[in-house]
């Protein structure tokens, strides 16, 4: 029984990590497509 719980926890952790990686990648692609600059990048660009 303990092994089943460990396996379920590991599978849940792997699935959660995969969802975070995929959503993070899509968020980055969305930001790059819409050329939305973060305030830090905009400030660094103005400082030149």
N, C-alpha and C positions, 0 to 999 in steps of 0.2 A: 504493500500500500504506500509506503514511504517513497519508493522508487517512482510510482505513478505520479505522486504529488511533485516530486522533483522534476520529472519530465514535463509535466503540465506547466510548471513555473518557468522552465527553460524555454519552452515553446512560446509562452506568452511574452517573455522578454525578447525573444528573437522577432516575433511579430511586431511588437511595439517599436523596436529599433528600426525595422524595415519601413514601417509607416512613417516614422519621423524622418528617415533619410529621403524617402520618396516625396513627402510633402515639402521638405526643405529644398530639395532640388527644383520642384515645381515653383516654389515661391521665388527662388533666385532667378529662374528663367522668366517668370512673369515680371519681376522687377527690371530685368535687363531689357525685355521687349518694350516696356513702357518708358524706358530711360529715366526712371525715377531715381534721383540721386538722394542718398541719405544726407542729413544735415552735416555730418562730419566730412563726408566727401565734398560737399558743396563748399564748406568752409576752407578745406584744404585747397580746392581749386581757386578760390578767390584770393588766397594768401600768396599766390605766386608773384 
